Amino acid sequence: MSELVEKKTIGEVEHIVHASRQWDGTGPVEFSDDGETWVQAWSPTVEPETNGAVAVSHPKFARVEVFRKDVRVPTTVTIRWDEQFPAASEEWAAKWFRSPMRHFGRTARMVGFRQTFRDLLGDIVIEDEADDRTTPAAAATAPVAPVERRWAKEIAEAQSPELLDAIEKDARAARIFTPDAEGTALHRQLRTRRREIEAASKESASAWDIPAEAPAETVSGRPAPNDYLPPVNRAARRKAARKKGGKR
């Protein structure tokens, strides 16, 4: 059953109906094993030949009348046990078998209220009606809910302008950039991430424009000749040699 359907107790439903001032009474719930003989107080059928074994453990039909002031004819509903029995829930199934008049009769009143006061109750259900009334295998065919995308994480992990463009396109299609705080924050994050990617791209491109360093000059261990020195330096050497008594 859809998650959008509202679930209430039978007491809460009766409060809504009574407060509308349109309710004009509810007849007694009647039960039947064959759809012909109706009783207000139903009891299981016991077979004497089988030492008191129960032959019929629940009624097959239930009916009730609901009256509304602005409608001349009362609403009469008749329901079947096998159509209303909550077979998908072990908990509710046990309650129905333990107290068939209580739960089967309550469902009959709920169906009558819903048909008579559709404008007030809409698709409201009572507790055991909220469980699928088929076997649990029916739940396996339910459609899988779509996985919610983590937009902030995708934006933060984007590494290229192309990927960021794709994320922005999907986000706009999903109308993520709403005019509230959350939508505005995501849009601001996307613009900031785009600027970061552009700045990183510029830094990477400028790194190729730096000229290569010139190779350092190698120094040889052999002394270089002094012939290239100016004449002043040669005269100073001769003078120093004469003082030491050496030859030129």
Residue frames as qw, qx, qy, qz and C-alpha x, y, z in Angstrom:
[[0.000, 0.888, 0.460, 0.000, 0.00, 0.00, 0.00],
 [0.374, 0.692, -0.037, 0.617, 1.22, 3.46, -0.81],
 [0.468, -0.179, -0.454, 0.737, 3.24, 5.27, 1.81],
 [0.081, -0.214, -0.047, -0.972, 1.07, 8.36, 1.21],
 [0.552, -0.482, -0.564, -0.380, -2.06, 6.65, 2.60],
 [0.204, -0.501, 0.464, -0.702, -2.85, 7.88, 6.11],
 [0.556, -0.180, -0.809, 0.054, -3.33, 5.28, 8.84],
 [0.328, -0.416, 0.313, -0.788, -5.59, 5.81, 11.87],
 [0.076, 0.098, 0.939, -0.322, -7.36, 3.81, 14.55],
 [0.133, -0.536, -0.753, -0.358, -11.09, 3.13, 14.26],
 [0.273, -0.709, -0.464, 0.455, -11.59, 5.48, 17.23],
 [0.174, -0.413, 0.171, 0.877, -9.89, 8.34, 15.41],
 [0.029, -0.201, -0.700, -0.685, -12.00, 7.68, 12.31],
 [0.219, -0.658, -0.720, -0.024, -15.21, 7.70, 14.36],
 [0.250, -0.622, -0.233, 0.704, -14.15, 11.00, 15.95],
 [0.073, -0.162, 0.420, 0.890, -13.75, 12.59, 12.50],
 [0.154, -0.382, -0.780, -0.471, -17.12, 11.26, 11.36],
 [0.278, -0.683, -0.634, 0.232, -18.98, 12.31, 14.51],
 [0.240, -0.521, -0.082, 0.815, -17.39, 15.77, 14.53],
 [0.104, 0.125, 0.562, 0.811, -18.66, 16.42, 11.00],
 [0.360, 0.279, 0.436, -0.776, -22.24, 16.70, 12.36],
 [0.573, 0.256, -0.453, -0.633, -23.37, 14.78, 9.28],
 [0.235, 0.059, -0.968, 0.059, -23.25, 11.35, 10.91],
 [0.617, -0.230, -0.018, -0.753, -26.71, 10.06, 11.76],
 [0.799, -0.266, 0.439, -0.314, -25.94, 6.68, 13.28],
 [0.287, 0.402, -0.849, -0.189, -24.40, 3.30, 12.58],
 [0.884, -0.152, -0.148, -0.417, -26.38, 0.06, 12.58],
 [0.714, -0.456, 0.530, -0.034, -25.19, -3.09, 14.34],
 [0.232, 0.497, -0.780, -0.303, -22.63, -5.24, 12.57],
 [0.903, 0.024, 0.256, -0.343, -24.08, -8.57, 11.46],
 [0.098, -0.478, 0.845, 0.220, -22.24, -11.76, 10.55],
 [0.887, 0.229, 0.077, -0.395, -23.07, -14.73, 8.37],
 [0.543, -0.311, 0.746, 0.228, -21.64, -18.08, 7.36],
 [0.479, 0.312, 0.758, 0.314, -23.60, -18.37, 4.12],
 [0.024, 0.016, 0.279, 0.960, -24.72, -14.83, 3.18],
 [0.384, -0.439, -0.614, -0.531, -28.37, -15.65, 3.95],
 [0.623, -0.660, -0.418, 0.047, -28.67, -16.06, 7.72],
 [0.256, 0.590, -0.271, 0.716, -27.38, -13.04, 9.64],
 [0.650, -0.624, -0.401, 0.167, -26.66, -12.73, 13.36],
 [0.026, -0.917, 0.218, -0.334, -25.18, -9.99, 15.54],
 [0.509, -0.601, 0.601, -0.136, -23.54, -12.47, 17.95],
 [0.799, 0.385, -0.438, -0.143, -21.56, -14.99, 15.96],
 [0.611, -0.530, 0.582, -0.088, -19.89, -18.08, 17.43],
 [0.133, 0.418, -0.846, -0.304, -17.75, -20.84, 15.90],
 [0.874, 0.029, -0.196, -0.443, -19.44, -23.96, 14.58],
 [0.265, -0.441, 0.840, -0.174, -18.52, -27.05, 16.57],
 [0.707, 0.099, -0.590, -0.376, -19.04, -30.58, 15.24],
 [0.722, -0.444, 0.383, -0.367, -20.18, -32.99, 18.00],
 [0.987, 0.160, -0.031, -0.003, -19.03, -35.98, 16.00],
 [0.647, 0.506, -0.329, 0.465, -15.41, -34.75, 16.13],
 [0.637, -0.412, -0.437, 0.483, -15.20, -34.40, 19.95],
 [0.175, -0.885, -0.211, 0.375, -15.79, -30.66, 19.90],
 [0.491, -0.077, 0.354, 0.792, -13.46, -29.76, 17.01],
 [0.214, 0.669, 0.111, -0.703, -14.21, -26.38, 15.43],
 [0.608, 0.407, 0.611, 0.304, -15.57, -26.76, 11.91],
 [0.268, 0.778, 0.224, 0.522, -15.99, -23.04, 11.12],
 [0.563, -0.331, -0.317, 0.688, -13.58, -20.76, 12.98],
 [0.060, -0.324, -0.015, 0.944, -14.68, -17.42, 11.56],
 [0.504, 0.650, 0.431, -0.370, -17.66, -15.83, 9.78],
 [0.563, 0.227, 0.530, 0.592, -17.51, -15.55, 6.01],
 [0.105, 0.627, 0.349, 0.688, -19.48, -12.31, 5.66],
 [0.220, -0.488, -0.467, 0.704, -20.09, -9.13, 7.64],
 [0.102, 0.601, 0.439, 0.660, -22.40, -6.20, 6.91],
 [0.213, -0.501, -0.436, 0.717, -23.35, -2.86, 8.47],
 [0.170, 0.804, 0.433, 0.371, -25.45, 0.24, 7.69],
 [0.349, -0.263, -0.167, 0.884, -24.12, 3.81, 8.09],
 [0.114, 0.839, 0.529, 0.062, -26.49, 6.79, 8.08],
 [0.323, -0.036, 0.045, 0.945, -25.72, 10.32, 6.91],
 [0.151, 0.584, 0.475, -0.641, -28.04, 13.26, 7.55],
 [0.297, 0.579, -0.204, -0.732, -27.84, 14.80, 4.08],
 [0.273, 0.170, -0.851, -0.416, -28.40, 11.42, 2.35],
 [0.729, -0.144, 0.031, -0.668, -31.88, 9.82, 2.42],
 [0.960, 0.031, -0.256, -0.107, -30.77, 6.21, 1.87],
 [0.583, -0.682, 0.437, 0.059, -28.28, 4.63, 4.31],
 [0.420, 0.594, -0.675, -0.119, -25.06, 3.10, 3.04],
 [0.917, -0.221, 0.285, -0.172, -25.09, -0.69, 3.38],
 [0.307, 0.644, -0.696, -0.083, -21.80, -2.51, 2.95],
 [0.968, -0.152, 0.167, -0.108, -21.17, -6.24, 2.89],
 [0.163, 0.736, -0.656, -0.036, -17.62, -7.57, 3.04],
 [0.960, 0.034, -0.276, -0.037, -16.07, -11.03, 2.77],
 [0.708, -0.639, 0.260, 0.149, -13.57, -12.48, 5.21],
 [0.819, 0.031, 0.331, 0.468, -11.20, -13.80, 2.52],
 [0.404, 0.738, 0.161, 0.516, -11.04, -10.35, 0.89],
 [0.210, -0.895, 0.117, -0.375, -10.27, -8.46, 4.10],
 [0.882, -0.442, 0.030, 0.163, -8.19, -10.94, 6.08],
 [0.072, 0.907, -0.412, -0.038, -4.61, -9.55, 6.55],
 [0.993, 0.021, 0.010, 0.113, -2.75, -12.65, 5.39],
 [0.569, 0.624, -0.280, 0.457, 0.51, -10.73, 4.84],
 [0.113, -0.617, 0.490, -0.606, 0.89, -9.95, 8.56],
 [0.529, -0.110, -0.825, 0.166, 1.35, -12.81, 11.02],
 [0.049, -0.081, -0.564, 0.821, 0.59, -10.49, 13.92],
 [0.470, 0.100, 0.036, -0.876, -2.73, -9.24, 12.55],
 [0.622, 0.013, -0.688, -0.373, -3.71, -12.67, 11.21],
 [0.357, -0.115, -0.841, 0.391, -3.36, -14.12, 14.72],
 [0.165, 0.150, 0.403, -0.887, -5.50, -11.30, 16.14],
 [0.565, 0.078, -0.318, -0.758, -8.22, -11.90, 13.56],
 [0.604, -0.060, -0.787, -0.115, -8.36, -15.63, 14.32],
 [0.242, -0.128, -0.738, 0.617, -8.37, -14.97, 18.07],
 [0.174, 0.508, 0.472, -0.699, -11.13, -12.29, 17.92],
 [0.249, 0.275, 0.699, 0.611, -12.95, -12.60, 14.59],
 [0.013, -0.826, -0.561, -0.055, -16.03, -10.57, 15.54],
 [0.295, -0.797, -0.052, 0.525, -13.97, -7.67, 16.87],
 [0.271, -0.420, 0.469, 0.729, -11.59, -7.25, 13.94],
 [0.186, 0.319, 0.780, 0.506, -13.89, -8.35, 11.11],
 [0.039, -0.824, -0.562, 0.060, -16.66, -6.14, 12.49],
 [0.241, -0.737, 0.042, 0.631, -14.33, -3.18, 12.90],
 [0.247, -0.135, 0.613, 0.738, -13.24, -3.48, 9.26],
 [0.103, 0.589, 0.751, 0.281, -16.90, -3.60, 8.18],
 [0.118, -0.884, -0.321, 0.319, -17.56, -0.31, 10.01],
 [0.296, -0.543, 0.317, 0.719, -14.44, 1.25, 8.48],
 [0.222, 0.175, 0.728, 0.625, -15.51, 0.31, 4.95],
 [0.004, -0.763, -0.642, -0.079, -18.96, 1.75, 5.67],
 [0.224, -0.817, -0.095, 0.523, -17.52, 5.00, 7.02],
 [0.311, -0.326, 0.488, 0.748, -15.18, 5.37, 4.05],
 [0.158, 0.382, 0.747, 0.520, -17.97, 4.88, 1.51],
 [0.107, -0.829, -0.548, 0.020, -20.38, 7.20, 3.31],
 [0.199, -0.945, 0.022, 0.261, -17.91, 9.96, 4.21],
 [0.790, 0.263, 0.181, 0.523, -15.44, 9.83, 1.34],
 [0.197, 0.847, 0.024, 0.493, -15.20, 13.63, 1.35],
 [0.467, -0.823, 0.240, -0.217, -13.95, 13.53, 4.96],
 [0.815, -0.393, 0.415, 0.098, -11.86, 10.37, 5.06],
 [0.355, 0.712, -0.533, -0.287, -10.40, 10.14, 1.56],
 [0.795, 0.234, -0.559, -0.016, -8.15, 7.05, 1.51],
 [0.297, -0.555, 0.619, -0.469, -7.60, 6.80, 5.28],
 [0.761, -0.029, -0.640, -0.105, -7.19, 3.20, 6.47],
 [0.696, -0.646, 0.207, -0.234, -7.15, 1.54, 9.88],
 [0.343, -0.672, 0.651, 0.083, -4.14, -0.31, 11.27],
 [0.645, -0.050, 0.752, 0.129, -4.59, -3.78, 9.80],
 [0.635, 0.719, 0.279, -0.041, -5.73, -2.35, 6.47],
 [0.063, 0.897, -0.387, -0.202, -2.31, -0.70, 6.11],
 [0.432, -0.334, 0.812, 0.208, -0.78, -4.17, 5.61],
 [0.418, 0.244, -0.638, -0.599, -1.06, -5.74, 2.16],
 [0.767, -0.056, 0.402, -0.496, -3.89, -8.26, 2.26],
 [0.867, 0.369, -0.316, -0.113, -2.16, -10.58, -0.19],
 [0.925, -0.218, -0.064, 0.305, 0.75, -12.87, 0.49],
 [0.381, -0.774, 0.214, 0.457, 4.16, -11.38, 1.35],
 [0.608, 0.076, 0.540, 0.578, 5.42, -12.36, -2.11],
 [0.284, 0.846, 0.395, 0.219, 3.44, -9.46, -3.54],
 [0.263, -0.918, 0.089, 0.284, 5.81, -7.02, -1.85],
 [0.619, -0.251, 0.491, 0.559, 8.67, -8.32, -4.01],
 [0.435, 0.528, 0.538, 0.493, 7.03, -6.84, -7.10],
 [0.086, -0.937, -0.210, 0.266, 6.96, -3.33, -5.67],
 [0.554, 0.738, -0.068, 0.379, 8.99, -0.84, -7.72],
 [0.689, -0.243, -0.208, 0.651, 12.42, 0.02, -6.38],
 [0.066, -0.965, -0.145, 0.210, 12.71, 3.59, -5.21],
 [0.601, 0.681, -0.135, 0.396, 15.29, 5.64, -7.14],
 [0.693, -0.287, -0.236, 0.617, 18.61, 6.25, -5.41],
 [0.046, -0.988, -0.121, 0.078, 18.95, 9.81, -4.23],
 [0.669, 0.471, -0.133, 0.559, 22.00, 11.53, -5.66],
 [0.530, -0.661, -0.155, 0.507, 24.47, 13.21, -3.34],
 [0.423, 0.852, 0.134, 0.277, 24.82, 16.45, -5.23],
 [0.241, -0.928, 0.284, -0.019, 27.22, 18.18, -2.83],
 [0.720, -0.366, 0.536, 0.245, 29.61, 15.20, -2.91],
 [0.719, 0.451, 0.412, 0.331, 29.51, 14.98, -6.72],
 [0.215, 0.957, -0.002, 0.195, 30.26, 18.68, -7.09],
 [0.427, -0.813, 0.393, 0.056, 33.14, 18.53, -4.59],
 [0.720, -0.220, 0.602, 0.267, 34.74, 15.53, -6.38],
 [0.665, 0.720, 0.191, 0.052, 34.41, 16.87, -9.92],
 [0.605, -0.432, 0.309, 0.594, 37.86, 17.22, -11.55],
 [0.293, 0.091, 0.535, 0.787, 37.04, 18.73, -14.95],
 [0.295, 0.229, 0.038, -0.927, 34.78, 21.44, -16.40],
 [0.465, -0.001, -0.692, -0.553, 33.06, 18.82, -18.59],
 [0.366, -0.270, -0.871, 0.188, 32.08, 16.70, -15.60],
 [0.007, -0.331, -0.454, 0.827, 30.89, 19.76, -13.73],
 [0.358, 0.128, -0.317, -0.869, 28.79, 20.78, -16.75],
 [0.471, -0.151, -0.822, -0.282, 27.14, 17.34, -16.77],
 [0.251, -0.330, -0.755, 0.507, 26.39, 17.56, -13.04],
 [0.133, 0.280, 0.167, -0.936, 24.90, 21.03, -13.45],
 [0.413, 0.011, -0.567, -0.713, 22.73, 19.86, -16.35],
 [0.450, -0.272, -0.850, -0.019, 21.34, 16.95, -14.32],
 [0.172, -0.322, -0.586, 0.724, 20.83, 19.16, -11.28],
 [0.256, 0.185, -0.065, -0.947, 18.85, 21.73, -13.25],
 [0.476, -0.103, -0.713, -0.505, 16.73, 18.99, -14.81],
 [0.467, -0.357, -0.783, 0.204, 15.96, 17.71, -11.31],
 [0.205, -0.801, -0.138, -0.545, 15.33, 21.28, -10.10],
 [0.716, -0.294, -0.429, 0.467, 17.88, 20.99, -7.32],
 [0.286, 0.077, -0.141, 0.945, 18.80, 24.68, -7.30],
 [0.212, -0.751, -0.612, -0.129, 15.69, 25.75, -5.43],
 [0.077, 0.702, -0.076, 0.704, 15.34, 29.28, -4.06],
 [0.707, -0.695, -0.069, -0.112, 15.79, 28.13, -0.48],
 [0.337, -0.804, 0.488, 0.035, 18.91, 27.86, 1.69],
 [0.762, -0.154, 0.606, 0.171, 19.83, 24.35, 0.57],
 [0.694, 0.591, 0.346, 0.221, 19.38, 25.00, -3.15],
 [0.148, 0.971, -0.158, 0.103, 21.27, 28.30, -2.99],
 [0.509, -0.665, 0.537, 0.099, 24.16, 26.66, -1.11],
 [0.794, 0.110, 0.546, 0.244, 24.50, 23.95, -3.77],
 [0.527, 0.801, 0.176, 0.220, 24.52, 26.52, -6.57],
 [0.124, -0.936, 0.326, -0.042, 27.16, 28.56, -4.74],
 [0.695, -0.399, 0.576, 0.162, 29.25, 25.41, -4.23],
 [0.770, 0.418, 0.411, 0.253, 29.06, 24.60, -7.94],
 [0.315, 0.929, -0.043, 0.191, 30.26, 28.09, -8.95],
 [0.376, -0.807, 0.455, 0.006, 33.09, 27.95, -6.41],
 [0.792, -0.131, 0.562, 0.198, 34.20, 24.52, -7.63],
 [0.665, 0.668, 0.242, 0.229, 34.17, 25.76, -11.23],
 [0.069, 0.956, -0.254, 0.131, 36.48, 28.65, -10.31],
 [0.604, -0.573, 0.550, 0.070, 38.82, 26.25, -8.49],
 [0.824, 0.203, 0.473, 0.237, 39.05, 23.96, -11.52],
 [0.474, 0.846, 0.073, 0.233, 39.73, 26.94, -13.84],
 [0.197, -0.901, 0.381, -0.064, 42.44, 28.30, -11.51],
 [0.735, -0.334, 0.572, 0.146, 44.12, 24.88, -11.29],
 [0.764, 0.486, 0.352, 0.238, 44.06, 24.61, -15.07],
 [0.248, 0.945, -0.117, 0.180, 45.75, 28.02, -15.48],
 [0.447, -0.743, 0.497, 0.014, 48.48, 27.14, -12.98],
 [0.826, -0.015, 0.529, 0.193, 49.19, 23.92, -14.84],
 [0.632, 0.701, 0.209, 0.256, 49.47, 25.76, -18.16],
 [0.017, 0.963, -0.238, 0.127, 51.81, 28.51, -16.81],
 [0.728, -0.505, 0.438, 0.154, 54.23, 25.90, -15.49],
 [0.804, 0.294, 0.363, 0.369, 55.27, 25.12, -19.10],
 [0.312, 0.906, 0.044, 0.283, 56.24, 28.79, -19.73],
 [0.493, -0.812, 0.281, 0.137, 59.08, 28.88, -17.13],
 [0.571, 0.678, -0.463, 0.010, 62.49, 28.86, -19.01],
 [0.943, -0.156, -0.201, 0.213, 64.90, 26.09, -18.21],
 [0.411, -0.855, 0.244, 0.202, 67.90, 27.05, -16.05],
 [0.529, 0.716, -0.454, 0.029, 71.26, 27.39, -17.83],
 [0.930, -0.129, -0.266, 0.217, 73.70, 24.59, -17.01],
 [0.440, -0.863, 0.199, 0.148, 76.32, 25.55, -14.42],
 [0.473, 0.735, -0.481, 0.070, 79.94, 26.04, -15.64],
 [0.954, -0.212, -0.125, 0.171, 82.23, 23.19, -14.78],
 [0.154, -0.902, 0.401, -0.027, 85.51, 24.11, -12.97],
 [0.861, 0.305, -0.372, 0.164, 88.60, 22.22, -14.06],
 [0.760, -0.605, 0.014, 0.238, 91.25, 21.18, -11.50],
 [0.688, 0.135, 0.149, 0.697, 94.10, 22.36, -13.84],
 [0.129, -0.705, -0.139, 0.684, 95.13, 26.04, -13.33],
 [0.528, 0.791, 0.289, 0.108, 94.35, 28.35, -16.23],
 [0.612, 0.174, 0.041, 0.770, 97.22, 30.25, -17.94],
 [0.194, -0.756, -0.280, 0.559, 97.80, 33.83, -16.86],
 [0.375, 0.062, 0.402, 0.833, 98.70, 35.25, -20.27],
 [0.001, -0.702, -0.555, -0.446, 95.33, 36.89, -20.53],
 [0.378, -0.733, -0.337, 0.455, 96.10, 39.08, -17.50],
 [0.257, 0.958, 0.050, 0.120, 96.69, 42.78, -18.30],
 [0.595, 0.511, -0.330, 0.526, 100.28, 44.22, -18.54],
 [0.294, -0.714, 0.320, -0.549, 100.02, 45.84, -15.15],
 [0.900, -0.352, 0.185, -0.178, 99.77, 42.46, -13.57],
 [0.903, 0.256, -0.114, 0.325, 102.80, 41.15, -15.50],
 [0.250, 0.687, -0.326, 0.599, 104.93, 44.14, -14.39],
 [0.577, -0.621, 0.300, -0.437, 103.93, 43.50, -10.79],
 [0.990, -0.122, 0.058, 0.032, 105.07, 39.94, -11.09],
 [0.700, 0.478, -0.228, 0.479, 108.48, 40.90, -12.51],
 [0.095, -0.729, 0.329, -0.593, 109.03, 43.36, -9.70],
 [0.803, -0.461, 0.239, -0.293, 108.18, 40.78, -7.13],
 [0.969, 0.132, -0.053, 0.201, 110.57, 38.34, -8.80],
 [0.442, 0.633, -0.316, 0.551, 113.51, 40.81, -8.74],
 [0.407, -0.688, 0.335, -0.499, 113.00, 41.38, -5.04],
 [0.922, -0.270, 0.251, -0.115, 113.31, 37.70, -4.41],
 [0.223, -0.620, 0.681, 0.320, 116.43, 37.51, -6.60],
 [0.703, 0.229, 0.671, 0.049, 114.82, 35.28, -9.05],
 [0.177, -0.102, 0.585, 0.785, 115.01, 35.44, -12.75],
 [0.496, 0.327, 0.044, -0.803, 112.47, 36.74, -14.95]]
